[in-house]
């Protein structure tokens, strides 16, 4: 039996998938994206088009309506939609995070109940883990699920939960007990109907120009039946990391996709725009930053491909996922910034369709895991330095 390998070049099937997604996403493009943002509505048409062709569930098991491929293929879908000017954050957390967690840890009945809809895009899901007072420390999560003889009672608050305006279900991380020695919460994961009694949502005003909104969630004694527990009780952090690594990888793909979109516009502008009788792209002050942006984007994409491959081979993808997220967010932000600078004053004019993506990539440097926490992870886990927190 041959050893598994990490591919450096895409397969023929992956190239065909990329071509198909590119062709579809370009039918929508930045004009469509700006329009749905301006109208404060979801990118429903693009979402349904992606779902009906099997692109949203390409990485999920074919036994439950997926494409039977891997995260490599979903990352490709996420990147290509962003390159077309339509970054789809919902693809990251619904089929990406929730789909992956369900496929790896749900029972057969739970997969039949929820995974099929997530794979097709017909059932949108959101992920609720962040809390106002916990930040990056999941062990301080205070949302609690108290168990009685027949059910759990969920109470607490979540913060910066994406896409609740479209979600039918939300996967909630809650404390179910406490490690008396360490003092840390033991966590569990529950699938909650978005319209369940006791669930209320409040939008968070942000500078993000995206169809997906951010929400604060309140759980006021929400009754949860035991068949909605995903994975073992008190082992929710391990279960969640099946999706958290996925989230980091796909965040990189969104950012490199936006970066490639911006770089393409900058290069075209630098070729056409002339000030002193030559295109501005002939000047090294313009050309070199764009060349650096291309190098940085390609480097981030390579690390993202490595993280996908490790994930798909069942290896430990934690280190590579964190590195990919940091590199992708940094590279995407710098590429967009340099594209705006190349355009001069036009870079902030909405008709040039660049500045409206700024807060998307800038926010993704902060979350789903901050740059600083990634550096902490690498310092401790990779370099073996003393723990700093």
PENORCOR-V164762 format. One record per backbone hydrogen bond with DSSP energy under -1.0 kcal/mol. CO is the residue of the C=O (numbers start at 1). NH is the residue of the N-H. Records with the same first field share a line. If there is no record, write none. Layout:
CO: NH, NH
//
This chain:
11: 15
12: 16
13: 17
14: 18
15: 19
16: 20
17: 21
18: 22
19: 23
20: 24
21: 25
22: 26
24: 27
25: 28, 29
28: 32
29: 33
30: 34
31: 35
32: 36
33: 37
34: 38
35: 39
36: 41
37: 40
42: 44
43: 47
44: 48
45: 49
46: 50
47: 51
48: 52
50: 55
51: 54
57: 60, 67
58: 69
60: 68
61: 64, 66
62: 65
70: 74
71: 75
72: 76
73: 77
74: 78
75: 79
76: 80
77: 81
78: 82
79: 83
80: 84
81: 86
82: 85
89: 93
90: 94
91: 96
92: 97
93: 98
94: 99
96: 100
97: 101
98: 102
99: 103
100: 104
101: 105
102: 106
107: 111
108: 112
109: 113
110: 114
111: 116
114: 118
115: 119
116: 120
117: 121, 123
124: 168, 169
126: 171
128: 173
130: 159
131: 135
134: 137
136: 138
137: 140
138: 141
139: 185
143: 175
144: 155
146: 153
151: 148
152: 224
153: 146
154: 222
155: 144
156: 219
158: 217
161: 215
163: 166, 167
168: 194
169: 126
170: 192
171: 128
172: 190
174: 188
175: 145
177: 186
179: 183
184: 179
186: 176, 177
187: 236
188: 174
189: 230
190: 172
192: 170
193: 196
196: 199
198: 220
200: 218
202: 216
208: 210
213: 163
214: 204
215: 161
216: 202
217: 158
218: 200
219: 156
222: 154
224: 152
225: 228
226: 229
228: 191
232: 235
235: 239
236: 240
237: 241
239: 242
240: 243, 244
241: 245
243: 247
244: 248
245: 249
246: 250
247: 251
248: 252
249: 253
250: 254
251: 255
252: 256
253: 257
254: 258
255: 259
256: 260
257: 261
258: 262
259: 263
260: 264
261: 265
262: 266
263: 267
264: 268
265: 269
266: 270
267: 271
268: 272
269: 273
270: 281
273: 280
278: 275
279: 282
280: 283
283: 286, 287
284: 288
286: 290
287: 291
288: 292
289: 293
290: 294
291: 295
292: 296
293: 297
294: 298
295: 299
296: 300
297: 301
298: 302
299: 303
300: 304
301: 305
302: 306
303: 307
304: 308
305: 309
306: 310
307: 311
308: 312
309: 313
310: 315
311: 314
317: 321
318: 322
319: 323
320: 324
321: 325
322: 326
323: 327
324: 328
325: 329
326: 330
327: 331
328: 332
329: 333
330: 334
331: 335
332: 336
333: 337
334: 338
335: 339
336: 340
337: 341
338: 342
339: 343
341: 344
343: 346
344: 347
345: 348
346: 349
349: 352
350: 353
354: 357
355: 358
357: 361
358: 362
359: 363
360: 364
363: 366, 367
370: 374
371: 375
372: 376
373: 377
374: 378
375: 379
376: 380
377: 381
378: 382, 383
379: 385
//
